[in-house]
Amino acid sequence: MPQNLRQIKNRIRVIDNAHKVTSAMEMISVTKLNRTEKLLRGFKPYFLKLDMLFNRIISDQKKLSSPFFLDNDSCDICLCLITSDSGLCGVHNAEILRFAEEFIRSRGAERVKVVAIGRRGLNHCKKYGYQVLSSYTGLNGRYSDDLNDKIVSDLMGIFLNGKAGEVVIAYTNFKTALIRRPTLVKFLKLETAKTGEIKYLTEPEPEEVVKGLVPKYLFAKMRLILLEAFTAEHSSRTIAMKMATDNAEELSTKLLLLRNKVRQANITQDMLEIISSAEALKG
């Protein structure tokens, strides 16, 4: 801890400036978090109903001719990795990158191709030499339907063109402001499963319904994933900036107390020197 009064004042000035920056970033992150979380809360019930409807329709079909339900000749895996474009969000990126690394090692790096959403994930893949098919950067946690459409079309094309026999998405799932977990979900190929529900009577035939419903379902699924990932990012950054702001306030308070103690000690020392000089002159 510096004992020089000028050094202490300089440190207080630096910490106060940092406090202003982190406080402003905290307010910005809170605004972005509220906006994105509102979109997520409004869209999630819709997707859950759509997911239930889609699974009921396909559950009783023994074989669907849609290419999204069929195997292709590729043994490769496409990993869509969602990270942030910037830092200052705590362990948000570190956790999802570590999670993705475990998946890549388990499947074999030579088999995994990456679609990177976010600059941090792209830089990580380039650093370790992973094959990147495409990337989306400069998003800064902002969702748009155009972005969603581009990503879904890209992933659908990778699967349909045989570049990968499986498409999975690694992202940070948002539960609450304090609960965020790295998650891996399968995007393609689609699979049927018995639900035990009552059969639907559809017009036109189920094949035609599924054919028109699949793109809408994939679009909705990716929208939910992006909203959860972006909400988790803003939540992590809000908490990180809040902690940084609180730490700056605490450190500034300690330095102010130290400054006062040093100033008082200097005043006392000056008074003792004056008194000693006066006594010496009298002698």
C-alpha positions as CSV (number, residue, x, y, z in Angstrom):
1,M,0.0,0.0,0.0
2,P,1.5,3.3,-1.0
3,Q,2.4,5.7,1.9
4,N,3.2,8.7,-0.2
5,L,0.3,11.2,-0.2
6,R,0.7,12.0,-3.9
7,Q,0.7,8.3,-4.8
8,I,-2.5,7.7,-2.8
9,K,-4.3,10.6,-4.5
10,N,-3.3,9.2,-7.9
11,R,-4.6,5.8,-7.0
12,I,-7.9,7.2,-5.8
13,R,-8.2,9.1,-9.1
14,V,-7.5,6.0,-11.1
15,I,-10.0,3.9,-9.1
16,D,-12.7,6.6,-9.3
17,N,-12.3,6.7,-13.1
18,A,-12.6,2.9,-13.3
19,H,-15.6,3.0,-11.0
20,K,-17.3,5.4,-13.5
21,V,-16.6,3.1,-16.4
22,T,-17.8,-0.1,-14.7
23,S,-20.9,1.6,-13.3
24,A,-21.8,2.8,-16.8
25,M,-21.2,-0.6,-18.3
26,E,-23.4,-2.2,-15.5
27,M,-26.3,0.1,-16.4
28,I,-25.9,-0.7,-20.1
29,S,-25.8,-4.4,-19.4
30,V,-28.9,-4.2,-17.2
31,T,-30.8,-2.4,-20.1
32,K,-29.7,-5.1,-22.6
33,L,-30.5,-7.9,-20.2
34,N,-34.0,-6.6,-19.5
35,R,-34.7,-6.2,-23.2
36,T,-33.4,-9.7,-24.2
37,E,-35.0,-11.4,-21.2
38,K,-38.3,-9.9,-22.1
39,L,-38.1,-11.4,-25.6
40,L,-37.0,-14.7,-24.2
41,R,-39.9,-14.9,-21.6
42,G,-42.4,-14.0,-24.3
43,F,-41.2,-16.5,-26.9
44,K,-40.4,-19.5,-24.8
45,P,-44.1,-20.6,-24.1
46,Y,-44.8,-20.4,-27.8
47,F,-41.8,-22.6,-28.7
48,L,-42.8,-25.2,-26.0
49,K,-46.2,-25.5,-27.6
50,L,-44.7,-25.7,-31.1
51,D,-42.3,-28.3,-30.0
52,M,-45.1,-30.4,-28.4
53,L,-47.2,-30.1,-31.6
54,F,-44.3,-31.0,-33.9
55,N,-43.3,-34.1,-31.9
56,R,-47.0,-35.3,-31.8
57,I,-47.3,-35.0,-35.5
58,I,-44.1,-36.9,-36.3
59,S,-44.4,-39.4,-33.5
60,D,-46.7,-41.8,-35.4
61,Q,-45.0,-41.6,-38.7
62,K,-43.0,-44.8,-39.3
63,K,-40.8,-43.2,-42.0
64,L,-40.6,-39.7,-43.2
65,S,-39.2,-38.8,-46.6
66,S,-38.0,-35.4,-45.5
67,P,-34.2,-35.1,-45.9
68,F,-34.0,-33.7,-42.4
69,F,-35.0,-37.1,-41.0
70,L,-32.6,-39.1,-43.1
71,D,-29.0,-40.1,-42.6
72,N,-26.4,-38.7,-45.1
73,D,-23.1,-40.2,-46.0
74,S,-21.0,-37.9,-43.8
75,C,-19.4,-39.1,-40.5
76,D,-18.4,-35.5,-39.6
77,I,-20.1,-33.4,-36.9
78,C,-20.9,-29.7,-37.2
79,L,-20.6,-27.9,-33.8
80,C,-22.3,-24.5,-33.7
81,L,-20.5,-22.7,-30.9
82,I,-22.1,-19.6,-29.4
83,T,-19.9,-17.2,-27.4
84,S,-19.8,-13.5,-26.9
85,D,-17.9,-11.0,-29.1
86,S,-16.3,-9.1,-26.2
87,G,-15.1,-9.9,-22.7
88,L,-15.8,-8.4,-19.3
89,C,-18.5,-11.0,-18.7
90,G,-16.9,-13.1,-16.0
91,V,-16.5,-16.8,-16.7
92,H,-19.2,-16.8,-19.4
93,N,-16.9,-17.6,-22.3
94,A,-14.4,-19.7,-20.4
95,E,-17.1,-22.1,-19.3
96,I,-18.7,-22.7,-22.7
97,L,-15.3,-23.0,-24.4
98,R,-14.2,-25.6,-21.9
99,F,-17.5,-27.4,-22.4
100,A,-17.0,-27.3,-26.2
101,E,-13.4,-28.6,-25.8
102,E,-14.6,-31.6,-23.9
103,F,-17.1,-32.4,-26.7
104,I,-14.5,-32.0,-29.4
105,R,-12.0,-34.3,-27.6
106,S,-14.7,-36.9,-27.1
107,R,-15.7,-36.9,-30.8
108,G,-12.2,-36.4,-32.2
109,A,-11.0,-33.0,-33.5
110,E,-10.5,-34.3,-37.0
111,R,-14.3,-35.1,-37.3
112,V,-15.6,-31.8,-35.9
113,K,-16.3,-28.8,-38.0
114,V,-17.3,-25.5,-36.4
115,V,-19.7,-22.7,-37.1
116,A,-18.7,-20.0,-34.7
117,I,-21.2,-17.4,-33.4
118,G,-19.2,-14.8,-31.5
119,R,-15.6,-13.5,-31.9
120,R,-14.3,-15.3,-28.7
121,G,-15.3,-18.7,-30.0
122,L,-13.9,-17.9,-33.5
123,N,-10.6,-16.8,-32.0
124,H,-10.4,-19.9,-29.9
125,C,-11.0,-22.2,-32.9
126,K,-8.4,-20.4,-34.9
127,K,-5.9,-20.7,-32.1
128,Y,-6.2,-24.5,-31.8
129,G,-6.6,-25.1,-35.6
130,Y,-10.1,-26.3,-35.7
131,Q,-11.9,-26.3,-39.1
132,V,-14.3,-23.3,-39.2
133,L,-17.0,-23.6,-41.9
134,S,-18.4,-20.1,-41.2
135,S,-18.6,-17.4,-38.5
136,Y,-20.9,-14.6,-37.3
137,T,-19.2,-11.8,-35.4
138,G,-20.1,-8.3,-34.3
139,L,-23.4,-9.3,-32.9
140,N,-22.8,-7.9,-29.4
141,G,-25.7,-9.9,-28.0
142,R,-28.3,-8.3,-30.3
143,Y,-30.9,-10.7,-31.7
144,S,-32.5,-10.2,-35.1
145,D,-34.7,-12.5,-37.3
146,D,-32.4,-11.8,-40.2
147,L,-29.4,-13.2,-38.3
148,N,-31.5,-16.2,-37.1
149,D,-32.5,-16.9,-40.7
150,K,-28.9,-16.8,-42.0
151,I,-27.7,-19.2,-39.3
152,V,-30.5,-21.7,-39.7
153,S,-30.1,-21.6,-43.5
154,D,-26.3,-22.1,-43.1
155,L,-26.8,-25.1,-40.7
156,M,-29.5,-26.7,-42.9
157,G,-27.2,-26.3,-46.0
158,I,-24.3,-28.0,-44.1
159,F,-26.5,-31.0,-43.3
160,L,-28.2,-31.3,-46.7
161,N,-25.0,-30.9,-48.6
162,G,-23.4,-33.7,-46.7
163,K,-20.7,-31.6,-45.0
164,A,-21.8,-33.1,-41.7
165,G,-24.0,-36.0,-40.7
166,E,-25.0,-34.3,-37.4
167,V,-25.4,-30.7,-36.3
168,V,-25.2,-29.8,-32.6
169,I,-25.2,-26.5,-30.8
170,A,-23.2,-25.6,-27.7
171,Y,-24.4,-22.5,-25.9
172,T,-25.0,-21.1,-22.4
173,N,-28.5,-21.9,-21.2
174,F,-30.2,-19.2,-19.1
175,K,-32.3,-20.3,-16.1
176,T,-32.1,-17.3,-13.8
177,A,-29.7,-14.4,-13.4
178,L,-27.5,-16.6,-11.1
179,I,-28.0,-19.9,-12.9
180,R,-26.5,-20.3,-16.3
181,R,-25.2,-23.7,-17.6
182,P,-23.3,-24.7,-20.7
183,T,-25.6,-26.9,-22.8
184,L,-25.4,-29.1,-25.8
185,V,-28.5,-29.7,-28.0
186,K,-28.9,-31.7,-31.2
187,F,-30.2,-29.6,-34.1
188,L,-30.0,-32.0,-37.0
189,K,-30.8,-34.7,-38.0
190,L,-34.4,-34.7,-36.7
191,E,-35.6,-37.8,-35.0
192,T,-39.1,-39.3,-34.3
193,A,-40.1,-40.5,-30.9
194,K,-43.2,-42.2,-29.6
195,T,-45.2,-39.8,-27.4
196,G,-48.2,-41.9,-26.5
197,E,-50.5,-39.0,-27.4
198,I,-53.7,-39.2,-29.4
199,K,-53.1,-39.1,-33.1
200,Y,-53.9,-35.9,-35.1
201,L,-56.0,-35.9,-38.2
202,T,-54.2,-33.6,-40.6
203,E,-55.1,-32.0,-43.8
204,P,-53.1,-32.3,-46.1
205,E,-51.3,-35.5,-45.3
206,P,-48.7,-35.6,-42.4
207,E,-45.9,-35.7,-44.9
208,E,-46.9,-32.4,-46.4
209,V,-47.5,-30.8,-43.0
210,V,-44.1,-31.9,-41.8
211,K,-42.4,-30.6,-44.9
212,G,-43.8,-27.1,-44.3
213,L,-43.4,-27.2,-40.6
214,V,-39.7,-28.3,-40.3
215,P,-38.2,-25.0,-41.5
216,K,-40.4,-23.0,-39.1
217,Y,-39.6,-25.4,-36.3
218,L,-35.9,-25.1,-36.8
219,F,-36.1,-21.3,-37.1
220,A,-38.1,-21.2,-33.8
221,K,-35.6,-23.5,-32.1
222,M,-32.6,-21.5,-33.1
223,R,-34.4,-18.3,-32.0
224,L,-34.9,-19.7,-28.5
225,I,-31.2,-20.8,-28.3
226,L,-29.9,-17.4,-29.4
227,L,-32.1,-15.6,-27.0
228,E,-31.0,-17.8,-24.1
229,A,-27.4,-17.4,-25.1
230,F,-27.6,-13.7,-25.4
231,T,-29.6,-13.3,-22.1
232,A,-27.0,-15.4,-20.3
233,E,-24.2,-13.2,-21.8
234,H,-25.8,-10.0,-20.6
235,S,-26.6,-11.5,-17.2
236,S,-23.0,-12.5,-16.7
237,R,-21.7,-9.1,-17.8
238,T,-24.1,-7.4,-15.4
239,I,-23.0,-9.4,-12.5
240,A,-19.3,-9.0,-13.4
241,M,-19.6,-5.2,-13.7
242,K,-21.6,-5.0,-10.5
243,M,-18.8,-6.9,-8.6
244,A,-16.2,-4.6,-10.2
245,T,-18.1,-1.5,-9.2
246,D,-18.5,-2.7,-5.6
247,N,-14.8,-3.6,-5.4
248,A,-13.8,-0.2,-6.7
249,E,-16.0,1.5,-4.1
250,E,-14.5,-0.6,-1.3
251,L,-11.0,0.1,-2.4
252,S,-11.7,3.8,-2.9
253,T,-13.0,4.0,0.7
254,K,-10.0,2.2,2.1
255,L,-7.6,4.6,0.2
256,L,-9.6,7.6,1.5
257,L,-9.1,6.4,5.0
258,L,-5.4,5.8,4.3
259,R,-5.0,9.3,2.7
260,N,-6.5,10.9,5.8
261,K,-4.2,8.9,8.1
262,V,-1.2,9.9,6.1
263,R,-2.2,13.5,6.0
264,Q,-2.8,13.6,9.7
265,A,0.6,11.9,10.3
266,N,2.3,14.5,8.1
267,I,0.5,17.4,10.0
268,T,1.6,15.9,13.3
269,Q,5.2,15.5,12.1
270,D,5.3,19.1,10.9
271,M,4.0,20.3,14.2
272,L,6.6,18.3,16.1
273,E,9.3,19.8,13.9
274,I,8.1,23.3,14.5
275,I,7.9,22.8,18.3
276,S,11.3,21.2,18.3
277,S,12.8,24.1,16.3
278,A,11.2,26.6,18.6
279,E,12.6,24.8,21.7
280,A,16.0,24.7,20.1
281,L,15.9,28.4,19.4
282,K,14.9,29.1,23.1
283,G,17.8,27.0,24.3
